[in-house]
Amino acid sequence: MLFFRSEEHLRGWEGFSEPKTGGIIALRSLMKFFSGPYFTQRREPDYFSHMGKYLLQMIASLDELDDAGAFWRMKRLEKLGFSLGRRLGLV
């Protein structure tokens, strides 16, 4: 993961190649994403017992990000697999 001060700075980087799946996302969106309970509640004593709920909230928050492209979003079958694993107690 690389951070750049602007999209122009990213595009001027010698190792840049045009992303095919929408991997460029604004820092404000990343801050919003990483401020969710999956990341902020890690020091709580009951974190692991609530981790499945936090994961669901994290996945839902990906869909709420305005500038997140396909790279950041789960596909329909991935969401289905995750929810099935959650119901079976695997996640």
N, C-alpha and C positions, 0 to 999 in steps of 0.2 A: 504494500500500500504506500503510495507516494502522496505527499501533500504539496500543493503549489499555492502561491498567493493569489492567483487568478487563472481563469481559463486561458487567457492569452499567454501567461507564463507557461502553463502546461503545454499548449500548442507549440511554443517556441523551444521546448526541450528537445534535445537531439534524439532521445529515445522514444519520442512520441509517435504513435501510429493511430490513425483514426479508429476509435472503438466501434465495433460492430454491434455491440449489445447495450449501449447506453451506460457505460461504466463511470462517466464523469458525473459527480454529484457535488453540490455546494457544501461548504463547511457548516453553514447553519443547519442544513438538513442532517448532516452527520451528528452534529451536537444534539439535535432533537432526538435522533434515533438512539444515541448512546446515553441519553439521560432517562431512559425508561427503567422500569423496576428490575428487569433482567440484569442490568448492569449496576444499578444503584443500591440494590438490596443485598448484595453479596455478603456483607458483613453481619447480616441478621442471623440469629441462631436457628431460625426455622426456614432458611433460604431453600434448602434442598427439598423440603416438603411442599414448597410452593413453586418450585422451578418450572413445572409443567405449565402452570397458569402464566408465569412470567414469559415463557417461550411463546405461548399463544398471543400474548399482548405484543411481544416483539415482532412476530410475523404480521400481525394486524397493523402495526405502526409502519411497516415497510410500504404498505399500500397507501398510507396517508401522506407519504412524502411527495411533495409536488414535483421535484426535478429528478426523482429516481427513475432510471430507465429499466429496461428488462434485466440487466445484470443484477440489480438489487432486489428484484421481485421474484417470488417463488411462482413456479408454474402451477397450473391447476392440479396436475397429478402429484406434484410434490406436496402440495397442501393436503390433498386427500390422503397420501401416505403418512404424513405427519399426524393428521387427526386420527387415522386408524391406529397408528402406533400409540398415540395418547390414550385412546379408549382401551387398548389391550394392556396398558400399563407398561409399555416398553420405553416410553419417553417420560 
